[in-house]
């Protein structure tokens, strides 16, 4: 009787063990973790890439709220705690985020990984633009550089969660394909234009201009808060008149007062060229994203440059 009971128990345990083994082998695991990957990003373009590649395996916390200019943003104590608890933080670098140096030198908790996108691109031998030894941080406006950023984010995800390598690779490849199409639209759209120079609000468009062979003269500096001198405004107004420029670009988040001032002086029209540093609440509500805004930028560049 006892032997029969032992045999029965042994059989039951064997069946349970096999069932558990088979079930566990079918369920992808992340180092025995079932929770999603926690990522903090410093501004919108990075959160856009992270969401696209990570899909429903990732929770993304973008530090800069909609409608806020990221050049001046300062994280709260709660933000710093979330950064420390994350699997990774991604920030642009290149003097874009004023708070990063203080955070790096401080004693705040650190996530498992951090990616300084400027340093990563330099390591990948990307040709970044410098002014007086300072890297221009606005490289995400170049779709070709955005492809490299996508590859960097893909590799980060694979390092965190190697079991989902194929998913991250497929998502990255799809997005790189979308960026290739965007690049082609810019090349064709700006290939035949009467003007090759535009006037923009702040110095955010050097990479875009370099990639598609036009000149972007900025009213303000690297940050839109760097107000131009009266001498610089007079120089730009003279340039606009001399070149026959009929449109002056403003932005969606920064104040348009200097763009409007120049336009008023020369009788030009104000258009929007969006640096995509932060989405406005209206853009979020209407479902706009990096790709759709870049296409709007292309349409307005074609108007300003009088393209055929």
Helices and strands as residue ranges (DSSP letters): H 2-26, E 37-41, H 44-54, G 55-57, E 58-62, G 70-72, H 77-85, E 88-91, H 100-105, E 113-116, H 117-123, E 130-131, E 134-135, G 139-141, H 143-160, G 162-164, H 165-189, E 197-200, H 206-212, E 215-218, H 230-243, E 247-250, H 257-266, E 269-272, H 281-285, H 290-304
